[in-house]
C-alpha cells in the first residue's frame, strides 16, 4: 500500500466520522461506537464487553481505558443496556445505528 492510499483512507475515515457526528468523541469511544454499530447492523441484539475487548480495533486498548470509555458513552446516552441487563451488554442508542 502506498502512502497516498493510506492518506486517502484516513481522509475518508475522518470524513465519515464527521458525517456521523463522531468528532466530539475520543478515538476509543469512536471505535466502540463503530464496533457496536457494526454488530447491531448485522442483526445482533446486543454486544458483550468481551466481544468489544477482543475486536481488532479495541484489542490493544487497556481494559481500564475500555471500561472508562464505555462508562462515558453510557453516561452520554450513546450506549444503553438492553432490557433486563445491568452491565456487560450494550446497544447503540443513536439513529445512525441502522
Residue pairs with C-beta under 8 A, 6 or more apart in sequence:
17 23
17 30
20 96
21 96
22 30
22 33
25 33
25 73
25 78
26 69
26 72
28 58
28 61
28 65
28 66
28 69
29 69
29 72
29 73
29 78
31 55
31 57
31 58
31 61
32 52
32 58
32 66
32 69
32 70
32 73
32 79
33 73
33 78
33 92
33 94
34 57
35 47
35 51
35 52
35 55
35 57
35 58
36 47
36 52
36 79
36 90
36 91
36 92
36 97
37 92
37 96
37 97
37 98
39 47
39 51
40 47
40 91
40 92
40 97
40 98
41 97
41 98
45 82
45 91
46 82
46 85
46 89
46 90
46 91
47 89
47 90
47 91
48 88
48 89
48 90
49 66
49 70
49 88
49 89
49 90
52 58
52 66
52 70
52 90
53 59
53 61
53 63
53 66
58 66
61 69
70 79
70 90
73 79
74 80
74 81
74 90
77 93
78 92
78 93
78 94
79 90
79 91
79 92
79 93
80 90
80 91
80 93
81 87
81 89
81 90
81 91
82 89
82 90
82 91
